Amino acid sequence: MRLNDLGTVRTRIERPDPDDVARLSSFGVATIHEAMGRVGLLRPYIRPAYPGARLCGPAVTVLLQPGDNWMLHVAAEQVREGDVLVAGCTTESEDGFFGELLATSLASRGCAGLVIDGGVRDVADLERMAFPVFSRAVNARGTVKATLGAVNVPVVVANALVTPGDVVVADVDGVVVVPRHLVGAVADASRRREDNEESKRRQFREGVLGLDLYGMREPLATAGLEYVED
């Protein structure tokens, strides 16, 4: 009787409609997060390994053991075109789990990038390859291949639960997770939010103040704000 998922590789996962993923990919993390009701963000310590990195795709999840990248190699076999590898760890670890060689392997399978609650290295090579990586740390410290984790099981990454097939979007503002069954609805909500913001943007360009656009004057006065001319 298994007491946990260690040693498990699930080879079949449900992925969202590729058209919905493509629509979602046109929006930034901040827009998606707001459109979902301000949920889904990973902790902000997960940062792009190099400037300009951006990714969007269904998650193939990995549960790692500290200082051990064995399961990243196992997970590479499960990646399909457009997938994002999303790796958590059984406990905090900033070792360099991932570098140029693994990126080369994943890129050959069409992987759209990596999000990892751990360290990565070979950053200059990753940037040269334009392989998007978002990580907890950049760390040259190497890892071993000795202890089983799991692939395609729910994982917690930077305080966010990621289920295989959820869509992960990452850019300079952070990383957000969209549940698989909500991808189309969130893309629609993000479109509406973008259209609304463009209307506001036009008004701001014309000199309208947020005080008036958002109807702030009355509640400010009720709260006791006073204008004083000396």
N, C-alpha and C positions, 0 to 999 in steps of 0.2 A: 504493500500500500504506500503510494507516494504521499509525502507530507508537504511537498513543495514542487515547483516547476523545474528545479535544477536538473540538467541533463535532458531537457525536452526541446525538440525542434518541431514546431508546427509548420508543415510544408504547404498548407492551404489557408489562405486568408482572403477575406472579402475586401475588395477595393471599391472605391466610389466611382461613379461615372466619370470617365476621363474628360468629357466636355465640361462638367462641373468643376473639376480640378483646374482646367485651363482657364475658366472664367475667374475662379478664385485667385489664380496666380497674378492677375492684373492689379490686385489691391495690396496695399501695404499692411504691415502687421498692426499698426495703430488703428487703421480703419476697420480691419477684421475684428480686432479685440472689442472695439466700441460697438460694432454692429451686432456682436453676439451678446451684448449686455455687460461688457467689461469682465469677461471671464476668459480662461484659456491660456493665459500667459505663463511661460516659464519664468523662473526667477531671473532677474536682470544680470546675474553674473555670467550667464551664457552669452558669449560675445562672438562676433565674426573673427575668424583667425587672421583674416587680412581684409583691408578696405574694399568695399564694393561687393563682398560676397552676398549672395541672395539665393534662396531656394524655395521650392514648393513641390510637394508630392506626397503620396501615400506612405505611411510609415511601415517599414519592416523593423521590428523592435528587437533589441538585444539586451539581455541582462548579463553584465560582466561581473567578474570577481576583481577585487582590488589588485592592481599591478599585474593583471593577466588579460591578454587580448585574444586568447584562443577563440572565443566565441564570435569575434568579428570575422575571422576567417570562415567559420561555420556559416555565419549569416550571409556572407557574400554569395553563397550558392542559392540563396532564397530570393535574391534581388531581381526584380524585373525592370524593364525600361521605365524610367520616370520615378521609381521609388526613392524614398529618402531613408537612410539607415539612422535609426534613433536608438541611442545606447544609454542605459542607466547602469548603476553599479550597486552591488549589495551593501556597500558602505562608501563613505566619501573617499575618493582617490583622485589625485591630480597627476598621476604618472602619464607618460606619453604613450597612450594606447594605440595611436594611429599616426601614420606618416605617408610618405610618398608612394611606397610600394603597395600598401593596401589601397590607397587612392587609385593607383593605376589599375589594380584588379577590379575595383568597383566601377571605375569609369568604363572599362571594357564591357561591362554588363548594362551600361546605360543608367547607372545610379545617378540621381540628381543631387546628391550631397549627403553630408553627415551632420547630425546634432548629437553631441555627447557630453554627458555630465562627468567629464574627466579631462585629461590633458591630451594634446596633440603636439606633433613636432614636424619638422621639414616644411615649415610654413612658406618659405620662399618658393619651394617646389610646388606646393599646393596652389599658390597664387599663379605661378607660371602655367600650371595645368588648367587654371580656372575651375578647380574643383571646390565647390562651396563647402566650408566647414565652419560650424559654430560649436564652441567648446567652453568648458569651465576654465581651462588654463592652457598656456603654451609651455611645454615642459619637455626637455630633451631626455629625461630619464626613461629608460627602456622598460619593457614588460616581459613577462614569461608566458609560457603556454602550458599550463599545468592543471587548471581547475575548471570543472564544468560550470557553465552558467545556463542560459536558455535563449531560445530564439522564437520570436513571434508569440510572446506571452505579454500580458499587460505589464508595463514597467512605469515606475515613477522616475521622472527626469526633471531635476530642478524644481521639485514640489508639484509637478503637473503629471497627472495620470495620462499615459499614452497607450492606446489599444491598437494592435495591428490593423492597418487600413485607415486609421485616422489620418487626416491631412495635416502636415506640418508646414507652416510658412515662416520664413526667417528673413530678416533684413537688418539694417543698421539699428533699427529701433528695438529689436528683440526677436523672440520666438513665440508663436502662438499655435495652439493645437485646436483643430476643428474636428469634432466627432464625425465619423464616417457618414452616418445617416443624416447629418445636417449640412453637408458640404454645399448642396444646391441652394438650400434656403439661406445659408450664410452668404453665399455669392450674391444672391438677390438683395439681401439686406445691405451688403457692402456697396452694391451699385446705388441703392437709394441714398445711402449716407454720402457717397461721393457726389451725387447730383445735388443734394442739399448743401453740401459744403461749397460747391462751385457757385451756387446762388449767393451764399454768404460772402464768398471771396470777391465776387463782383461788387457787392455793396460796400465792402471794406475798401476796395480800390477807389470807389466813388466818394469816400470820406465818411461814410456812416460809421458811427461809433458802436462798439459792442454794448455800451450802456443802453443805447436805444434799440439796437437790433434784437437784443435778448430781453428787453423790457426790464432792465435792472433798476431803473431810477426809483420806482415806487417801493420795492422791497428794501432798497438801501435806505430810503427815507424812514421807512417803518422801523428799520434796525437802529436808527438814530444817527445816520450820517448827516453832517452839517457842512455847508460851504461857508467859509468865513472870509470876508474881505477886510484886510487891515489897511 
